[in-house]
Amino acid sequence: MWNFAVGIYFISLNRDNLQSVALNGVAINLAVILFGGAIGDWIDRNQRLPALRKALYFQNLSVSVMAVLVVIALYNQSWLPSYWMLIIQGILIGIGMIAQLSSVACKVSISKDWVVALYGSDRQNLANTNATLRRIDLISGVLAPILTGAVMAFTSRWLSAVLIAGWNVVSLCFELLLYTRVYRYAHDVLSNKISAAKSNESKLYFLFSINYSIIVFTIFVFVI
C-alpha cells in the first residue's frame, strides 16, 4: 500500500512540481539495479529464516519510519522552512530505497529459495506454487491501490499515513508467525542450507548492473 501512497505524499509535500516523485522512482530503481546481486549473495550466505526475518523487519519498520516522517511534515507543513521539507524528502527517499531493497530480499528469499528448497524435486508442485505466488502478487497489485485510494479519500493525508504504518506493523506480526510455522513444519528441508560460493558470474553480473545503471542515469539527466 505504501508504494502507491508515497507518490501522493510527495505531491502533498511539494505542490509546485513532481521532481521529488520522479527522483524517488529513479533512486529506488537504481538501488535495485545496483544492489540486486548483492542481495542475492546475502541470501545465499545466510540461513533462511534469520535472513527472511531481517528483511521483513527492515521493510516494515522502514515504512513505519517513513510514515512518521510524513505525519510530522504534513502536520507542520505550514510553518516548517523549505530546507527542512527538502531534508525530510531526502530522508524519505533514502529510507524508501532501504524498504524497496528489503522487499526484493523478501521476494527472492521466498520465491527463489524457500519454494525451490521445498519442491525442487517435484516440478509440478514447484510450478503450481510459483503460479499461486504470482496470483497473490497480481491480486495484491490490484487491491492495494484501491484500498489506498479509499483510505486517502475518506481520511486526511497524515491520518492515512498513520493507518498504513499501523497496517505494516500488524502485517509484520502475521508474516513472522506464518513464515516461522512453515519453517518449523519443514525444518529438516529448510534448515539444511549450504552457502553458495561467490562465482565469477555473479561478479560479472554486478559489473553489468553498475554499467547499466550509469547509462540509465545519464539518459535520465539529459532528458530532464
MILUMFI-350684 format. One record per residue (C-alpha): x, y negated, z. Coordinates in steps of 0.05 Angstrom, whole numbers, padded with zeros to 5 digits, always signed. Each point is the difference from the previous one (the first is absolute). Layout:
XYZ/...
***
This chain:
+00000+00000+00000/+00057-00048+00016/+00028+00005-00070/-00063-00030-00028/-00009-00052+00055/+00071-00027+00003/-00007-00037-00067/-00062-00037+00025/+00037-00018+00064/+00057-00029-00040/-00049-00041-00040/-00033-00025+00064/+00068-00020+00028/+00023-00034-00064/-00060-00028-00038/+00040-00041-00050/+00029+00058-00040/+00008+00075-00007/+00075+00002+00004/+00000+00034+00068/-00046+00055-00027/+00045+00012-00060/+00063-00002+00042/-00030+00050+00048/-00017+00048-00056/+00069-00006-00032/+00036+00009+00067/-00039+00062+00018/+00011+00033-00068/+00073-00017+00000/+00007+00031+00069/-00030+00065-00025/+00044+00000-00062/+00063-00013+00040/-00012+00044+00060/-00045+00055-00027/+00059+00047-00010/+00027-00015+00069/-00067+00017+00030/+00001+00067-00034/+00070+00014+00027/-00022-00021+00070/-00059+00048-00003/+00045+00057-00022/+00049-00012+00057/-00052-00002+00056/-00048+00051+00028/-00070-00005-00028/-00043-00020+00060/+00048-00052+00031/+00012-00032-00069/-00075-00005-00013/-00014-00028+00069/+00053-00054-00009/-00029-00019-00068/-00070-00004+00028/+00022-00042+00059/+00037-00049-00045/-00058-00004-00050/-00057-00012+00048/+00037-00043+00050/+00028-00043-00056/-00071-00013-00024/-00021-00017+00071/+00057-00050+00007/-00018-00032-00066/-00072-00005+00022/+00021-00036+00064/+00042-00049-00041/-00059-00013-00047/-00046-00013+00059/+00050-00049+00031/+00011-00036-00067/-00074-00005-00017/-00021-00020+00070/+00052-00056+00002/+00001-00017-00074/-00028-00070+00011/+00060-00025+00040/+00058+00047-00016/+00055-00035-00040/+00008+00024-00072/+00069+00029+00013/-00028+00044+00055/-00052+00026-00049/+00055+00016-00049/+00039+00036+00054/-00061+00041+00020/-00013+00019-00073/+00073+00020-00008/-00005+00045+00062/-00065+00029-00027/+00035+00018-00065/+00059+00032+00036/-00044+00041+00046/-00044+00018-00059/+00061+00031-00034/+00012+00043+00061/-00073+00021+00002/+00001+00018-00074/+00064+00041+00006/-00030+00036+00060/-00062+00015-00040/+00043+00029-00056/+00036+00042+00052/-00066+00028+00026/-00025+00018-00070/+00066+00032-00021/+00005+00038+00065/-00069+00030-00006/-00008+00012-00075/+00072+00018-00017/+00023+00034+00064/-00055+00026+00045/-00045+00026-00055/+00057+00032-00038/+00025+00034+00064/-00069+00027+00015/-00021+00023-00069/+00065+00001-00040/-00006+00074-00017/-00074-00005-00016/-00008-00043-00061/-00076+00003+00000/-00007-00026+00071/+00056-00051-00013/-00037-00027-00061/-00067-00002+00038/+00030-00036+00060/+00035-00051-00044/-00065-00012-00038/-00037-00009+00066/+00051-00050+00025/-00005-00037-00066/-00076-00004+00007/+00007-00027+00070/+00047-00054-00025/-00047-00019-00056/-00061-00003+00046/+00039-00042+00050/+00021-00046-00057/-00073-00011-00017/-00029-00006+00070/+00056-00042+00031/-00013-00064-00041/-00075+00008+00010/+00006+00006+00075/+00052-00055+00003/-00044-00047-00040/-00060+00016+00045/+00040-00014+00063/+00027-00065-00027/-00067-00022-00027/-00037+00008+00066/+00055-00024+00047/+00051-00055+00002/+00070+00009-00029/+00035+00006+00067/-00053+00047+00028/+00006+00045-00061/+00075+00004+00012/-00013+00022+00072/-00049+00053-00023/+00048+00028-00052/+00057+00001+00051/-00045+00037+00049/-00019+00050-00054/+00074+00013-00014/+00014+00014+00074/-00060+00048+00005/+00017+00035-00065/+00072+00008+00025/-00024+00041+00059/-00043+00045-00044/+00055+00010-00051/+00051+00019+00053/-00049+00048+00032/-00018+00034-00066/+00071+00006-00026/+00024+00027+00067/-00054+00054-00002/+00019+00020-00071/+00073+00003+00020/-00015+00044+00060/-00046+00044-00041/+00055+00013-00052/+00059-00010+00046/+00040+00058-00026/-00002-00027-00071/+00005-00075+00012/+00054+00003+00054/+00047+00040-00045/+00031-00055-00040/+00070-00003-00030/+00026-00070-00011/+00014-00012-00073/+00070-00024-00019/+00004-00065-00037/+00014+00016-00073/+00031-00040-00056/-00068-00001-00032/-00030-00039+00058/+00059-00049-00003/-00013-00011-00074/-00074-00010+00013/+00016-00052+00053/+00046-00038-00048/-00053+00003-00054/-00052-00027+00049/+00045-00060+00017/+00012-00016-00074/-00073+00006-00016/-00021-00045+00058/+00051-00053-00022/-00029+00000-00070/-00071-00006+00025/+00019-00056+00048/+00037-00037-00056/-00060+00004-00046/-00046-00024+00056/+00045-00060+00015/+00001-00021-00074/-00075+00008-00006/-00012-00045+00060/
***
